[in-house]
Amino acid sequence: MSEGVGAEGRGEAPLVTRAFVLLVWGHLLQALGYALMPLLPLYLAHLGASRAEVGTIMATSALGGLALRPGVGWALGAWGRRPVLALGTGALVVGMGLVGLVTELGPLIYVSRIVTGIGIGTLFTGYFTAVSDVIPASRRTEGIALFGISGLVPLVVGPFVTELGVGGPEVRWLFPVVGAVIALSFGAIAALPETGGRAAVGGSGEGARGSSWGALRQRALWPVWWATALFAAQVGAFMTFVVVVAAARGVERPTSMWLTYAAGAVLVRLVGARLPDRVGARNMVVPALGCYVGALLGVAAAEGGWGFAAAGLLAGLGHGYGFPVLTSQVVQRVAPHERGAALAMFTGLWDLAGLVGTPLVGALGDVIGDRGMFAAAALAGVLGLAVWAALEIM
C-alpha cells in the first residue's frame, strides 16, 4: 500500500489500492490453472497422443471460451465484474477437477478442456476489465504490466512440481488439487468493490452498452486485433510444444525453462514497466513480438538445456511487454462503456488463435519435424509483423 501513498504524494495517481491488491490476489490464484497447462501435454503424451492430437486437445479449450465470449462482454456491463469472475472461477475449478477422471484419450478430456476454456476465457476477460477500471489512465500500461506479474509468477509451479518427481502420469492428480487451491480466490472476489454494471453507473444501464462485434468493426482497433492474433498464436505454439520438444531432445528437466520465461517476463515489468507509457505503447509492438520470434527460432536450434533456457528467457521478455502493450491499446482506443466488450474480443482472439493455430502447428510438426515446426512459426511471425505495420499506417 505504501507505494500508492508515495506516488500520490508526488502528485501521481495511486496505483496500488485495496481493489488492485484484491484483484492481484484473485488473479494469482486463478493463474495457477493457466500456468499448469504446459504440463498437460506431458500427460497426453503418456497416454499415447501424437503431436497433432496434443495440439487438437489443447486447442479444444478455446471452443468453450469462444462460445461464451460475447455473453461475457455483455455480462460484464449488465451484471458487473464480480458475478462474472465468480462464474468463471467455478468453471475453472470444475474443469481442473475433471482431469483427475481422465484415464484414456476419449471424450472426457475434451469435456474437461471445454469447461476449462470457459473458465479461463471468462476470467481472462473479467480480471483485465476489472483492473483496467481501477488503474489510473496516466499509468495504464504500467499498471497492467505490474498486475500481469500475478499471472506469470505461477509459471514456476511447473518446474517445482517436476523437481518433486511429478511426471506425466502424476499430472492427472495435480490438476484437481490445484483446482481446490484456485477455489480460494472466491474470497478475494467477494471482497472486491463493484466497478461495472448497471449498479456501478447508477442504474442507467450505460455499462451494458457495447458489443464484441461492434468492437471488432472499429477501424482504430484493426491493427491491435491483428497483432493480438499473431502474438496469441506465437504464445500458443510455444507453450503447447516446447516442453514435449525439449523432452524429446533429451533435456533432463524440460520444464525448467519456465523459470527463465517467468524471470524474463517479471524482470521487464518490474524494471521497465513505465517504458511503454513513455515511448508509446504502439512503438513497443515490434520489439515485443520480435523477441517471441527469436524465441521460436531458439527452440528450433536448441540442442540442450541451456538452449531451451535462453529461448525461454527471450520468450518471457516478449511476453512481459507484449501482453500489457496490446491490452493497453485496446483500452485506450475505446470508450469506457465499451471496455468490457472490447476486452472480450481481445481475449477471445487468444482463444481463436489457439483453436486454429495450435492444431495446424502440431500437424505441421508431424510432417516436417519439430525444428521445421518452430522455424515456420517464426517466419509467420515476421510476415505478420509486416502486415501489422501496414494496418497501422493505412
Secondary structure, 3 states (H helix, E strand, C coil): CHHHHHHHHCCCCCCCCHHHHHHHHHHHHHHHHHHHHHHHHHHHHHCCCCHHHHHHHHHCHHHHHHHHHHHHHHHHHHCCHHHHHHHHHHHHHHHHHHHHHCCCCCHHHHHHHHHHHHHHHHHHHHHHHHHHHHCCHHHHHHHHHHHHHHHHHHHHHHHHHHHCCCCCCCHHHHHHHHHHHHHHHHHHHHHCCCCCHHHHCCCCCHHHCCCHHHHHHCHHHHHHHHHHHHHHHHHHHHHHHHHHHHHHCCCCCHHHHHHHHHHHHHHHHHHCCCHHHHHCHHHHHHHHHHHHHHHHHHHHHCCCHHHHHHHHHHHHHHHHHHHHHHHHHHHHCCCHHHHHHHHHHHHHHHHHHHHHHHHHHHHHHHHHHHHHHHHHHHHHHHHHHHHHHHHHHC
